[in-house]
């Protein structure tokens, strides 16, 4: 974290919020303010992480002139409400994945950020991990030859429970927004342009949320990506990028710090390492601080990728006739 330090506020006190506090602390930095729907949890969080300001409401935090940036870590379907208020208040915002429910909400947030002269950033770790920046650098330099095919799997095993947020439509449950965003983001980073053709199938859980799905996509350059998702059936988190000169394997790809390149000509195996998976959120926060300090090109690229991914997720869900209550 080389850029000037920001004064951070956080909305929500769940797992990611605690990881954020730990990531900042590991870099000798801290959170300045917290707000949570349950005030007692915010007080506990503040005591645990040494946060000096605890607010009753998010709006009170957004009104604090001493806060520069906000990390939103609440459930997916609450993001747009907090994004509207934070961006309108002139705060830079990092928002947990999925950054919004759909394309319309993301377009609204992007416009608000532009109109208020602030940075909006998607916290999806794949956008920020050093490994992907290094692999993209080499891809764009032509090291791998043309990329032809990307195949990404992600499967979780979550208990089938209607109250579990992973299967609860009232909490924006389902595989697409929770894990599909990783698979699609990892694919989009290696494609020359966003896919303009897509075919997909989905099998719902008993609650109506997407449980199993498969997607096949092709862009104008003829590159193909295939995605396989499951919320109640374990799969390896495995990404495969097939190029003219090699193929690239990335295991545990949401926070990957290593990749394996197998060269076509001689079968040689190259190990690529960059970053550390346990610093994933530190890379997110570092990218935001760098963007606020003036390095906006990376932030603009990342948000463009997020926009492409959100369009794919939204189009797929709507083709399945799967809408969240807020969308009806």
C-alpha positions in Angstrom: 0.0 0.0 0.0 2.2 2.8 -1.4 -0.4 5.5 -1.9 -1.4 8.0 0.7 -3.6 6.5 3.5 -7.3 6.9 3.2 -9.7 7.3 6.2 -11.9 4.3 5.9 -15.5 3.6 7.0 -17.1 0.2 6.8 -20.8 -0.8 6.5 -21.5 -4.2 7.8 -19.7 -6.4 10.4 -19.6 -9.8 8.8 -16.8 -12.0 7.7 -15.5 -9.8 4.9 -15.6 -6.7 7.1 -13.4 -8.5 9.7 -11.0 -9.6 7.0 -10.8 -5.9 5.8 -9.9 -4.7 9.3 -7.3 -7.4 9.6 -5.9 -6.5 6.1 -5.5 -2.9 7.0 -4.0 -3.7 10.4 -1.4 -5.9 8.7 -0.4 -2.9 6.7 -0.2 -0.6 9.7 -3.5 1.0 9.0 -6.9 1.1 10.5 -10.7 1.6 10.1 -11.9 5.0 11.3 -15.7 4.4 11.5 -18.3 1.6 11.4 -22.0 1.3 11.0 -24.2 -1.8 11.1 -27.9 -2.6 11.0 -27.5 -4.0 14.5 -25.8 -1.4 16.6 -24.6 -3.8 19.2 -22.6 -5.7 16.6 -21.0 -2.5 15.4 -20.0 -1.8 19.0 -18.5 -5.3 19.3 -16.7 -4.8 16.0 -15.3 -1.5 17.1 -14.0 -2.9 20.3 -12.4 -5.8 18.6 -10.6 -3.7 15.9 -10.0 -0.5 17.7 -12.4 1.6 15.5 -12.9 5.0 17.1 -16.3 6.0 15.6 -19.5 3.9 15.8 -22.6 5.2 14.0 -26.2 4.3 14.5 -26.9 4.4 10.8 -25.0 4.3 7.5 -26.2 7.8 6.6 -24.5 9.2 9.7 -21.3 7.6 8.6 -21.6 9.0 5.1 -22.2 12.5 6.6 -18.8 12.3 8.4 -16.5 14.7 6.6 -13.5 12.9 8.0 -14.2 9.7 6.1 -12.7 9.5 2.6 -13.8 6.0 1.5 -16.3 3.4 2.4 -16.3 -0.4 2.1 -19.8 -1.9 1.7 -20.0 -5.5 3.0 -23.7 -6.0 3.4 -25.9 -8.5 1.5 -26.1 -8.1 -2.3 -29.6 -6.8 -2.4 -28.8 -3.9 -0.1 -25.8 -2.6 -2.0 -27.5 -0.2 -4.4 -29.2 1.6 -1.4 -25.9 2.2 0.3 -24.1 3.0 -3.0 -26.6 5.7 -3.8 -26.2 7.3 -0.4 -22.4 7.0 -0.2 -21.6 8.1 -3.7 -24.0 11.1 -3.4 -22.2 12.0 -0.2 -18.9 12.2 -2.1 -17.3 9.1 -0.7 -15.1 6.8 -2.7 -16.6 3.3 -2.5 -15.4 -0.3 -2.6 -18.3 -2.6 -2.7 -18.3 -6.3 -2.1 -19.3 -8.7 -4.8 -21.8 -8.9 -6.3 -21.5 -5.1 -6.5 -25.2 -4.9 -7.5 -28.0 -7.2 -8.4 -28.2 -6.3 -12.1 -26.9 -4.1 -14.9 -29.4 -1.3 -14.4 -28.3 -0.9 -10.7 -24.6 -0.9 -11.7 -25.1 1.6 -14.4 -26.8 3.9 -11.9 -24.0 3.6 -9.5 -21.4 4.2 -12.2 -23.2 7.4 -13.2 -23.4 8.5 -9.6 -19.7 8.0 -9.1 -18.9 10.0 -12.3 -21.3 12.8 -11.4 -19.8 13.2 -7.9 -16.2 12.9 -8.9 -15.4 9.8 -6.8 -14.1 6.3 -7.4 -16.3 3.2 -7.5 -14.5 -0.1 -7.2 -15.7 -3.7 -7.2 -14.1 -5.8 -4.5 -14.1 -9.0 -6.5 -10.6 -10.3 -5.6 -9.8 -11.6 -9.1 -9.7 -8.0 -10.3 -7.0 -7.1 -7.7 -4.7 -10.1 -7.2 -1.2 -9.6 -8.5 -1.2 -13.0 -10.3 -3.9 -11.9 -12.8 -2.2 -8.6 -13.4 1.0 -10.5 -14.3 -0.7 -13.1 -16.4 -2.6 -10.3 -18.3 0.7 -8.4 -18.8 2.2 -11.5 -20.4 -0.9 -12.2 -22.4 -1.0 -8.7 -23.9 2.7 -8.9 -24.6 1.9 -12.0 -26.8 3.8 -14.5 -24.7 1.0 -17.1 -24.9 -0.2 -16.5 -28.4 -3.9 -16.0 -29.0 -6.3 -17.1 -26.3 -8.8 -19.5 -27.7 -10.8 -21.1 -24.9 -11.5 -20.4 -21.2 -13.1 -23.1 -19.0 -13.9 -22.2 -15.4 -15.6 -24.3 -12.7 -16.8 -23.3 -9.3 -18.9 -25.6 -7.0 -19.8 -25.1 -3.4 -21.7 -27.5 -1.1 -24.2 -25.4 0.9 -26.9 -26.9 3.1 -30.3 -26.9 1.5 -32.1 -24.5 3.9 -34.6 -21.9 2.9 -33.3 -19.5 5.5 -29.7 -19.9 4.3 -28.8 -16.8 2.4 -27.3 -18.9 -0.4 -30.7 -20.2 -1.3 -32.9 -17.4 -0.1 -34.2 -15.2 -2.9 -35.1 -12.4 -0.4 -31.3 -12.2 0.4 -30.3 -12.4 -3.3 -29.2 -16.0 -3.0 -28.1 -18.3 -5.8 -24.9 -19.5 -7.4 -24.6 -16.7 -10.0 -24.2 -13.7 -7.7 -22.2 -15.5 -5.0 -19.7 -17.7 -7.0 -20.5 -17.1 -10.7 -19.1 -13.7 -10.5 -15.6 -15.2 -9.8 -15.9 -17.6 -12.7 -17.1 -14.9 -15.2 -14.6 -12.3 -14.0 -11.7 -14.7 -14.4 -12.9 -15.6 -17.9 -13.4 -12.0 -18.9 -9.9 -11.0 -18.0 -8.5 -13.3 -20.6 -10.9 -12.5 -23.4 -10.3 -9.7 -25.9 -13.8 -8.4 -25.7 -17.0 -9.2 -23.9 -19.0 -12.2 -25.2 -21.9 -11.2 -27.5 -23.4 -14.7 -27.8 -24.4 -16.8 -24.8 -26.4 -20.1 -24.3 -27.1 -21.3 -20.8 -29.1 -23.7 -18.7 -30.1 -23.6 -15.0 -31.6 -26.0 -12.6 -33.2 -24.2 -9.6 -33.0 -25.1 -6.0 -36.3 -25.8 -4.2 -36.4 -22.1 -3.2 -36.2 -21.0 -6.9 -32.7 -19.7 -6.7 -30.1 -20.9 -9.2 -28.4 -24.1 -8.0 -26.8 -25.7 -11.1 -25.9 -23.8 -14.2 -23.8 -24.0 -17.3 -22.9 -21.2 -19.7 -21.2 -21.2 -23.1 -20.2 -17.8 -24.5 -18.4 -16.5 -27.6 -17.2 -13.0 -28.4 -16.6 -11.2 -31.7 -13.0 -12.5 -31.9 -14.3 -16.1 -31.8 -13.0 -16.9 -28.3 -15.2 -19.2 -26.3 -15.7 -19.4 -22.5 -17.6 -22.2 -20.7 -18.7 -21.8 -17.1 -20.0 -24.5 -14.7 -21.5 -23.5 -11.3 -23.1 -25.5 -8.5 -24.3 -24.4 -5.1 -25.1 -27.8 -3.6 -22.4 -29.9 -5.4 -18.7 -29.5 -4.8 -16.4 -28.7 -7.7 -12.8 -27.7 -7.8 -12.3 -23.9 -8.2 -10.3 -24.4 -11.4 -9.7 -22.1 -14.3 -8.1 -23.2 -17.6 -7.0 -20.8 -20.3 -6.2 -22.5 -23.6 -3.9 -20.5 -26.0 -1.9 -21.2 -29.1 1.4 -21.7 -27.4 0.3 -23.1 -24.0 -2.4 -23.7 -21.6 -2.7 -22.0 -18.1 -4.1 -23.8 -15.1 -5.2 -21.8 -12.0 -6.4 -23.6 -9.0 -8.4 -21.9 -6.1 -8.6 -19.0 -8.6 -10.7 -16.5 -6.6 -7.6 -15.6 -4.5 -4.9 -17.4 -6.5 -1.2 -16.5 -6.1 0.1 -19.2 -8.4 -0.5 -20.6 -11.9 0.8 -23.5 -13.9 1.7 -22.9 -17.6 2.2 -26.0 -19.8 3.9 -25.1 -23.1 2.6 -26.8 -26.2 5.9 -27.1 -28.1 7.9 -29.2 -25.6 5.5 -29.9 -22.6 7.6 -27.7 -20.4 5.8 -26.7 -17.1 6.3 -23.2 -15.8 5.2 -22.1 -12.4 4.2 -18.5 -12.0 3.8 -16.9 -8.6 2.7 -13.4 -7.8 1.3 -11.9 -4.6 0.0 -13.8 -1.5 -3.6 -15.2 -1.2 -3.8 -14.2 2.4 -3.4 -10.5 1.4 -6.3 -10.5 -1.1 -8.2 -7.7 0.6 -5.1 -5.7 1.1 -4.7 -5.7 -2.7 -8.3 -4.4 -3.1 -7.7 -1.6 -0.6 -4.3 -0.7 -2.2 -5.9 -0.4 -5.6 -8.5 2.0 -4.2 -5.9 4.1 -2.5 -3.8 4.2 -5.7 -6.8 5.2 -7.7 -7.8 8.0 -5.3 -4.1 9.2 -5.5 -4.4 9.6 -9.2 -3.9 6.2 -10.8 -7.4 6.0 -12.3 -6.7 3.9 -15.4 -6.6 0.6 -13.5 -9.8 1.4 -11.6 -11.5 2.3 -14.9 -10.4 -0.9 -16.5 -11.6 -3.0 -13.5 -15.0 -1.3 -13.4 -15.4 -1.9 -17.2 -14.7 -5.6 -16.5 -17.3 -5.5 -13.7 -19.8 -4.0 -16.1 -19.3 -6.7 -18.7 -19.6 -9.4 -16.1 -22.7 -7.9 -14.6 -24.3 -7.8 -18.0 -23.6 -11.5 -18.5 -25.0 -12.4 -15.1 -28.1 -10.3 -15.6 -28.8 -11.6 -19.1 -28.3 -15.2 -18.0 -30.7 -14.9 -15.0 -33.3 -13.1 -17.0 -33.1 -15.8 -19.7 -33.9 -18.3 -16.9 -36.9 -16.1 -15.8 -35.2 -15.7 -12.5 -35.7 -12.3 -10.9 -35.2 -11.2 -7.3 -38.1 -9.6 -5.5 -36.5 -6.1 -5.9 -36.5 -6.6 -9.7 -40.2 -7.5 -10.1 
